[in-house]
Amino acid sequence: MKKLFLAMALFVAISSTSVAQGWKVGGGLTLGTAVGVDDDFSEKMGFGLNVRGDYTFNEKFSVAPGFTLFFPGGPDEVDISAWQINGDAHYSFLEEDAFSLYAIGGLNYSKRKWDYNQSYEDEDYAFSASGSVSDSEIGLNLGAGINFGSMFYGELKYDTAFEQLGISVGVLFSL
């Protein structure tokens, strides 16, 4: 995980110094419709933080690499953590003075990890188990987004790795 963060930071640093005029960086909040688990181990909504860059090639096309870390959750015996690396392309199809709308298409690498610690004890029997299970997958992102002015954004996209709808809002700052 540390190597992943280092690689992303290095990529952003190198890219931003060589072509700083087209980059915006920022972040925000993400709501995933199926990234959490409730007490019955059924899927539920979960929140996370995202950081992202946005490089604009021209008035129609941009790319947006990003990272989302979802807050841990789950029943008392289980801690569930999840994160995603996203690489999206944006195509702007409507531009007005106050806002612009864009289509999203891209790839993601998603990972989910379950840490569990289960124990049971009565006068005749005692049981204890703990461990960790993880799963990762590459998926597609499809959706739409909106930019308000030059700073604020909102996105609605479906990702096939977690099989969920993600709703993100945040801010971007020009470099």
N, C-alpha and C positions, 0 to 999 in steps of 0.2 A: 504494500500500500504506500509506503514511504517512497519507493522508487517511482510509482505512478504519479504522485504529487510532484516529485522533483522533475520528472519528464514533462509534465504539463506546464510547470513554472518556467522551465527552460524554453519550451516551445513558444510560450507567450512572450518571454523576454526577447528572444531572437527575432520573432516576427514583428514585434512592436518597434524595435529599433530600426529594422530595415524598411518598414513601410508604415510608419506611425501615423501618417496623414489619414489613412482609411480606417483605423482601429477605434473601436469603442470598447470599454470594459465595464463590468458591473455585476449585478446579481439581484437576487430577490427571493421570493417564497414560491414553493411549488406544493400543490395539493395533488396527490396520486389517489385514484379511486380504488386501487386494489393492492397497495403496497404494505398495508398493516394487517394484523391478525387479531381477532378478538378472543375472548375466553373459550369459545367453542372451536377455535382454530378455523373460523370462517374469515374470508378476506374482508377488510374494511379500509376506509380511507386513512391516509397517513400524510403528514406534512414534512417538508424538507426545505433546506436552503440550497440555492444554486448560485454558482459563479459562472460567468460566461464572457466571451469576447464576441465581437461582431466586426467583421471586415467587409467594407463596402467596395465592390469592384466598380460599379456604375449605378445609375439611378434605379435599375431593375434587379440586379443580382448582388447578393451578399452571402457570406458563410458565417456560421456561428458555432464555434467549438464551446463546450461547456461541461460542467461537472455538477451533479446534484447529489447531496447527502441527505437521506431521509432520517428523521428522528427515530431512535430505537423504540420498539413497542412490543406488545405481546402479553400473554398471560403471565402470572407471577413466576411460574417455573421456567419460562422461556424468554430470552431477549432476542429480538429480531432486528437486524440492521440491514440496510440496503443502500446502494449507491449506483449511479449511472454516469458514464462518460458519453456525451452526445456530440455528434458532428452533423450539423444541419446546414442545408442550403435554403436560402430564402429567395423567392421571386415576388417582387412588388407588382401588384396588379391594379392598385388604385392609390393615387397620391393626391391629397388635398393639402391646404395650408396647415390645418390643425392636426391631421392624422394621416397615416398611410396603412393600407392593408397588404399583407403578404401571405403567400402559400409557403408551407414548410415541408421539406422532404429530407430525410437523412438516416443515419445509422446510429445505433447506440450499443454500448457494451454495459450490461447490467449484472450486478452481483447482489445476492441475498445470503445472509448468514444467520443460522439459528444456533444460539448457545442455550443449552438446557441443563437444569439441575433439579432432578426429581427425587423425592424421598418419601417413604411411607414407613410407619412404625406402629405396631400394636404390641400387646404382651406376648404374642406367639411368633411374630414375624417382623423382620426389618428389611427394608429394601432401599437402596440408594443408587442412582445413576446420574452421570453428568457427561457432557461431551459437546461436540460442535459439528454442525453439518452446514455445508455451503453449496451454492449452485450459481453458475454464471451462464450468460447467454448473450448472443449478438442478435439484435432486433432492428426493426425499421421504425422510423418516426414519420407520421403523416399528420398534417394539421394546418392551422391558420393562425396568424398573429396580427397585432395592431401596434403601431408606434404612435404615441401621443407626443407631438412636438419632436424634439431631438433627444429627450431623456427617458421617457417612460415607455414601457412595453407591457403587453399582455399576450399570452399564447394559450391556445387550446390544441393539444395534439394527442394522438393515440400512439402508444408504443407497443410493439408486438412482443418484446421480451417479458415485460411484466403483465402484458395483456390488460392495460389500463388506460384510462383517459387522464392526462395530466393537464393541470391548469396552473400557469405560472404568471406572476406579475413581478415587475422590478424596475430598476433604473440602470441606465448606461451612461457612462461619462466618456467624452472624447479625449483622446490622448494628444 
